[in-house]
Amino acid sequence: MRRVRKQQSREMRAGTRHLLLGPWFRPRLVPQEMPAPKPTLSGQKQLGRLLVSRANQGVQLFNAQITRTGHVHRQRRTGRPRRIPTVKIPVSATTFNEWFQGRHSDEKTALLYSKEKALAEKRKRKPLRLDREAHARFAFNIGINSILEVGRGSDGKPTHIIITKRPKFVPEAPEFWDLPAGLVRANQNPMDVINARSAAEVGIDKNKLQLIGKGLKPTKKEVWFALHRIDAATNYNAFVVQRAEISAEEAARTIQTRIESGRAKKDPWAPIDFVLIPRTPEAIREFIRTHDKTWIPEALRLYSFELTKAQKK
């Protein structure tokens, strides 16, 4: 995963912030036919190593049907500035194995290098062409993540956000700090996925979760906070902001209970640690600064910026 984080850092330094799309948009998932991913020998070898290593540790991976995502165009801010744009997200189906092979192939690495070189040379058309080529050759998937607010201060606002630590047996980002998240299976509604995961994290009825929208205010319409792509040929990560009507103390107790239960059951997918980060821009930035293994810190930085804007109003 060190290679992935270095890749993220290079792209951020190169100014390719288009990989982070947001904040605030309405998603529209559009079914679309996509060419079959091309198998790669290097990717097949990586998949074989993963399956063998996990089997030796007593962990079984399932080749599930997952949602495949096509190229998502960057949203254009037009019309009224207060209007929340709709972003079309092309979707079809693929399998975990098809996605993993492309994700970890030498061919993908070569394509990324070509894109970085084109960006360095400021060749305007080639990066977009390489993006489209990547979507035609490899399967992109989509996961949905929640910036989950808990607690209630004297001002009536939440006091903390939740972040948990991933176990060491997951195929991606083992032992990284990550927001509550779930991989979207084929034909699943992403909001159903994250509602179930967030509810499990804090031990609350999923119907009591509030979706938070622009201005960090509750909304009844489906509004996503951000859409992030780690690099030019991998998965998308969607982010929403949610609020759980539960005290920070109770949230801490329920998450700790879940961790202990997972440890007792030897559950390879259960989180192994958690932190309640104070819901302030300063505390969030400090957490990112002091925790190198934080998965997609860009989304947390964007959230801290939204907090700063909300405080000024």
N, C-alpha and C positions, 0 to 999 in steps of 0.2 A: 504493500500500500504506500510505501515511501515514494515509489515511482509515480503513483497517482497524485499524491500531494505536490510533488515537484512539478508535475504537469500543470496542475491548477495554478501554482505560483507563477510559472512561466507565462501562462496565458493571461493572468491578471496583470503582470508587469508589462506584457506586450500590449495592453490596452484592449484586449478582446472581451470586454465586459458584456458583450451581446449574449454571452452564454447565460447570463442571469436576466431573465425576462420578468419584469414586474416593476413596481408593486400594483396589486389589485387589478384583476381582470375576471371576466366571466368565462369559464371554459365551455367549449362546445366540442364534444367528441364526435368525430365524423368517420364512420366506417369507410375504409378504402382498401382496394386490392393492392398488394405489394408483391414485388418479385421475391421468390424464395431466397433465403440467405445462402450465400455460396460457402460451402464447407472449406475449412482451411486445415492443412496438416498440422501446423503449429498449434492452432486452437484445439484440435482434437487431442493432441498430446497433453496440453494444459488441463483439459477436462478429465482425461484419464488419470493424471496425477492427483487432481482434486478428489475424484471418486475413491481412489485407492487410499489416500491419506485419511479421508473421513471414515471409510470403512474400517481401517485399522484402529480408529479411535471409537468405534462402535456407533458412529453417526451415519444415518441413512439420508441421502439427498433424493428428492423426488423430481423427476423430469416433468413438472407440471406445465399445463397450458397457461401462458401469461399474455398480458396485453402488449402487443407490439405497437410502437409509435413511429409515425412517419415524420418527415421534416416539418418543424413548427416555425413558421415565419415570425420574425420579431414584430411585436405589436407596434402600430403607428398611432401616436397620439394626435388625433384629428378632431375637429368639431369643438364642442363645448369642453373646456378643461376639466369640469367636474364629472363628466361622463365616464363611466367605467367601461373600457373596451371589451369586446368579445374576441377571444382567441380560439381559432379553429385548431384542433389537435387531431390529426389523422390517426386512426387506430385500426389494427387487425389483430390476428393471433399468431403466436409463435410458441416455442417451447423453451424451457430454461436452458437446456443443453445447446440449442441453436444460438441463443443469446450469448451464453458463456464462451462458446468457441470463438465467436467474432470479437467479443470483448477482450479476450486475452491472446489474440493472434499477432504474429509478426506483421501480417499484412495491414492490420489496423495501425500498428506502430509506424509503419512506413508511410501510411496515408497521413497520419498526424504530423509526421516530420515534413511532408510535402506542404501541408497547410501552414505550418509555422514558418517555413522558408518563404512561402508566397506572401504571408503577412509581413515578414521582415523586409521583403522587397517591395511592399506596398502595391501588390498586383491585385486590383480591385475585384476582378471577376473570378479568379481561380479559387479563393477560399470558399465561395458559395458553391462553385461546381464540385469541389471536393466534399462539401457537406452533403450534397445530393448523391454523390457517388457512394459516400459512406452509408447512407440510408438504403441505397439499392443493394449494397454488398453485405451489410451486416444487419442483424436484428437489434433494434433499440427497444428497451422496455421502459416502463414507467412505475415509479413508486410514489406514494403520497405520504407526506410528513406533516406533523402538527407542531406548531409553536403553541404549547398548551399552557394557558394561564390558570393559576389557582390562587386561593387566598382572597381575603377581602380586608382592605385597610380602612382606616377611619374616614377616608374620603370616598369609600365605596368602590375603589378600584382594586384590581388584583394586585397581589404583592410579590408573586414569584412566577417563574416559568420552570418547566420540568425538562431535564435532560438525563438520559440513562446511558449506561455503558454496555455496548454489545458484547456478547460472549465470544470466545475465541474460536468456536467451530463454524461460525457463519462464513459463507463463501466470499463475501465482500466486507471489507473494512472491519476485520476482527479486532475486538477490544478498543474500538473507537467510541468516543462520546457521540451520541446521536439523539435526535429528537424522536419522540414516538412516531413510528413509521410502519408501513406495510407495503408489500409488493402487490400490485394489482393483477389478479388472475384474469384470464380471458373472460370477457362478458360480465365482469364485475363493475359495479358503480364505485368509483374511487372514494366517494364520501362515505359509502357503507363500510369500506375497508378501514378508513381512518377513524370513523366513529367507534367501531368495535375495538380498535387498538387503543385509542385514547381512553375509552371507558375502562378497559382492562387495566391500563396503567394506574389509574387513580381510584379504581373501585367505585365507579359511579354508574348509574343507569345512563346508557348512551343517549336516551331521549332528553336528558337534562343538560347535555352539552350545548353550548351556544356557539354559533359560528360568528366570527368577528370580521368586520369589513373595513372599508376605508375610514380613516380617522380613528381606528381601533375602537369602533362602536359595534354593538350587536347588529346583525343583519338577518333578514329572513330569506334573502336571495343567495344563491350559491355563488360565492365570490372567493377566488383563490388569491393568495398573497403573492406568490412568485412561482416561476418555473425555471429550474436550473438544469444545465447539462454539464456533466463533469468535464468532458472533452468532446472531440469531434466525432467520436464513434462509440458511444456507450449509452447508458440509460439516462432518462429524464427523471428529475425529482421535483414533484409538485409540492408546494407548501401552502397550508392554510393556517389561519390563526383561530384557535378555539379557546373557550373559557369554561371551566368546570366550577360549578357552585359548591365548592368544598374548601375547607380551611387548609392552609399549608401544612398544619400539623397532622391532620387526618390523611392528607395525600401522602405525606412522608411515611405514615404508618402502613398504609395499604400497599405502597410500592415496596417497602421493606418486607412485608409479609409475602408478597409475590416473589421477591428474590429468594427468600428463605425456602419457600415452597418449591421453587424451581431447582434450588440446590439439593433439597432432600430427594426430589424425584429424579435427579440427574438429567434434567431437561436441558438439552444442548442449545435451545433457542431462547431461553429466558435471560433477561438482563442480569448483569452481575453486580451492578452498582448504580447509584443515582445521585443527582445533586439538584437541589432547589435553588435556582439562581435568582437573586433579588431582581425584580422587574424594573431595573433602571438601566439607562444606556451605559453608565460607568461600570456597573457590575457585569453586564454582558460582555463588554469589551475586555474587561479584566479576565474573565473566564477564558475567552478565546486566546488572549495573550499568554496565559499560564498553562494552557492545555493544547499541546501540539496536535494530539490525535483527536481533533474535533472534525466530524464529518460535515462537509459543506458549511464552513463558518461564514461564507458570504451571505447566506440567508439570515443568520443571526445578526450580522452587521447591518443588513438592510432593516431588520426589525428594530434594532437599537436606534437607527436613524428615524424611523417612524415614531418611536417613543419620544425622541427629542422634538419632533414636529408637533406631536400632540401636547407636550408640556408647554409649548410656546403659545398655544391657543387659549 
